[in-house]
Amino acid sequence: MAAPGVPGPRGVLGRVELLHSGKVRDVYADGDDLILVASDRISIYDVVLPTPIPDKGKLLTALSLWWFAQLADLVPNHVISATDVPAEFAGRAIRCRRLDMVPVECVARGYLTGGGLKEYQATGKVSGVELPRGLVEASILPEPIFTPSTKAPVGEHDEPITFAEVVDKVGGETAERLRQITIDVYRRGAELAADRGILVADTKIELGWAADGTLTIGDELLTSDSSRFWPAESYQPGRAQFSYDKQYVRDWATGSGWDKQGPAPEVPAEVVEATRARYVDVYEKLTGNRWA
């Protein structure tokens, strides 16, 4: 359903129309282009929390744009402009190309934690990938692995799937390309982050087909919402790590007794403030830029 129009950036008669409101981002149409707007909403366990994190959308947008520039030679991305957007969305929006999105969440893991750890403890595998025995919380993996998941609608949970299930969804050739691109993005991102004292435990990317048939990165890239970031200086396997991402909110939610079903409880002010500080800190450490 269309949202009330807001003035478009290409003339006073231009209008943008809301196409989709996701867990964190809203997608508008502006002619042949899309305007991707990052809100301050935060989602954990696939449920949107009622309390926003101030500046979160701008931080995610700025960090994604930095990563898109760093990895531009590795894989194409959907960015057209970060400035040619409606004034209402300045700083938190990207004008981008339309993509035919692949129906798979592409995840790479270099360390064992989160849902991957739970699956490993139960089966010795993660998304069908068999791992060595004896791994513990935050163990570094012998090599990064591709651990895809489903794309769930708002309010439902993404579910891990095997590579064979990805093949069933998109075909063998495309599945191989998804895996390779995801691993390549993880390796490059982890290498750049390590130079800045940050470990990338895992990351999720979204890929789609551009009009010319090229597999292209959309949505966000290596942000605090799509990745787990740990400080290298305090890394120690066998325990939970200090996290620069929304793991802090997950930990609070787990301790609150919430059953991970909507509606979610309000987030306390001190948790909001600490979470924002983590987003700012990792942005500054990775990019070298001060957050104004």
N, C-alpha and C positions, 0 to 999 in steps of 0.2 A: 504494500500500500504506500502511496506517495505521502511524504511528509510535507508540511508547509514549505513552499519554496523559499530559498534564500538567494540573494543576489549572487550571480555567478561572476567569476573573475574576467570573463570575456565580453564585457559590455553590459549595460544596464538592463537589457532585455534577457540576458542569460539567466537560466534557472537551473538549480540542481535539485535532484529528486532522490529521496531516500529509497535505496533498493533493499538494504538489509541492515539490521541492527544485531550485531553479534555480541559475544560475551564481553568484549573489550572495545572492539572497533565497529564503526558505522561506515557503510559504503554508500556513496552517492553517485549518481550518474550525472555527467556534464558533457553532453554531446557524445562523442565516441570514447571519451575518457572516463575514468573513474576517479573519485576523490575518496581516499581512504583516511578516515579520521580516527585518531586514537583518543579514547576517552580516559578519564581518571578512574574508571571502574576497575575492580580487581576480581579475578575469578580463581577459585581454588576448588579442586575436586569437581570441576566442571559446573560449579554453581557460582553465580555472580553475587558477591557480597553487597549489602546495602550501603556500606560506608566507602566513599571514594578515597584515593590516595592523592593528595594535592600534587600537581605538576607531573603526575605519572605519565599521562598521554604525551606531553611534550618531551619528557625524558626518553620514552620509548621511541618516539619519532626521531629525535636527534641521534640516538645511539644506532638505530637501524640505518639511517642515512650514512653515518660514519662507516658502518660495516659494509653497506652496499658499495661504497667507494673503495674500500680495502680489497674486496673480493670481485670487483668488476671484471678482472681479467680471467677469473676462474669460471664464473657462470653468469649469464645475463640476469638482470633483474627488471622489475616492472616500473621503475621510477621514470617519470617524465620531468617533473619539477616539484621542488619543495616550497616554491614561492608563488607559483601561479595557482593559488587556491583562494577560495572565498575568505574575506577578511575575518569573518567570525571564527574560522578554523586555523588562523595563522599560528604557526609553530607546532601544531599537532596534526597536520594533514599533509598528505602527499598526493599529487596528481600522478596517476599511473595508467599503464596500459591495461586493457581488459585481457584476462587470461581464462582459458578453459581449465579450471582447477582439477587436478588429479584427486580422486576420492580416497586419498590416503594421507595420514599424518606421517611425515618422514622424520624419524628420530635416530640420532647417532649417540652412542654412549661410549665414553672412555673410562668411566669409573662406575662402580657398582653401588647404587643407592636408590632410594625411593621405591617405586613399583617394581623396578628391575630386581632390586635386592630381594623383595618379598617373593617374586616369582622364582628366583634362583634358589632361595632357601627351600621352596616347596618342590622344585622339579630338577634343579641343577642346570636349568636353561633359562634364557631370556628370549622371548619371541621365537622359540624354536632353535636358538643358537646355544649349543652346549658349551659350558664354561668349565675351567679347571675346578677341582674340588678345593675346599678350604678357604675360599674367598670370604671376606668379611665386609662389614659396612665400610664404604669408601675405598675398597681395594681398586687399584689401577688394573685395568683389563690388559691381557696380552697384546691386544690391538683393538681399535675402535670397532664397534659392531653396529649393525643396522637393526633397529628394533621398532618397526612401524606400528601404527595403531589405526583404528577406525576414526572417522570424522563424525563425532556425535553432534546432534542438534543441541541448541541451548537447553540446559536443564538435564541433559542425559550425559552419561559417562563415556569417554573414549575407551575402547577396549584394545589391548595388545593383540596383534595378529602376527602370523609367521610370514616369512618371505614367500612361501608357497601360496599363501592366501592372497598376497599382493599380486603374484603371477595370475591367479584366477581372476582378479579384479581388472588388471590393466594389460595383461599379456607379458610374456617372458622378456622381450626386448626392452619394453618400457620399465619393467620392474628392475632389471639390471641397471638401467640408467639412473633410476631413482636412488638405488642403493649407492652407486658410485658417486653421484653428485652429493648426496647427503654425507657420505664419509669424507669426501674431498673438502666440503665446507667445514666439517668439524675439524679436520686436521689443520687446515689453514687458520681457522679461528682460534683453535687451542694453541697453536704455535705463536700467533700474534699476542694472544692474551698472556701466555706464559712469560713473554718478554716484559710484560708490565706487572708481573707478580700475581696474576690471576689464573687459577685452574678452571677449565671448562669441563665440568663433570659430564654433562650431556646437553644436547640442543635439539630443538624441533624446527624444521623448516616446512614451508608449503610451496609446492611446485605446480605450475600449470603450463598449458600450451599457449604460446603466443600465436598471433595470426599467421606468422611465417613457419609455424611448425616447430619452433624452438622451445625446449623445456626451459622455463624461466622461473626464478624465485619471485614469489609474491608475499603479501602480508608483511611480516617483520623478519628481522634477521639478528640472531645472537644478542637478544635483549634479556633483561632480567625476568621477563615473563615467559620467554621461550627457552631459557637455558638455566642451568644451575652453575653459579659462579662461586668459587671458594678462594680465599686468600692462600697463596702458596706457602707463605711463611709459617702458617699454623697447621698445615695439612698433616694429619696423622690417621692412617687407616685403623679401623677397629672401633671408631666412634663417629657420631654425627659431627659434621663440620660447620664452622661459622659460615653462613650463607649470605651472599649479597643480593639474593633474589627473593621471591615471595615465599620461600621456605619458612621464613620467620612467621608469616601469617598462617601457613599450614600448621606449624608447631603450636601456635596459639589456639587455632581451631581444634586441634586434636586434644589439647589439654582442657578445652572448655566443655567437653562432653557432647558437643554438637555431633549429630549422626550423619553429617555430610549430605543431607538431603535438603532441598529448598523448602521453605525460605531459610536463609542463613541469618545468624544473629548479627547485631551491630558490632563493629570492631572498636575496641577501646582506643581512646585518643593516644595513649602512650604507644600502642602497637602501630597505629597509623604513622606517628612521628618517626618511630624507629625504622619502619619499612621505607618511608620516603628517604630517610638518611642513607639507607643501604643502596637505593636506586641512584641517588646522587653520587655517592662514593664510588660505585663501580663505573658509572659514566665518566667521572673525572679520571679515575685510574686508567681506564682503557683508552680514552681519547686524548688525554693530556690537556683537555680544555676545562676551564673552571665553569661550573654551573652558576649562571647569574640569577 
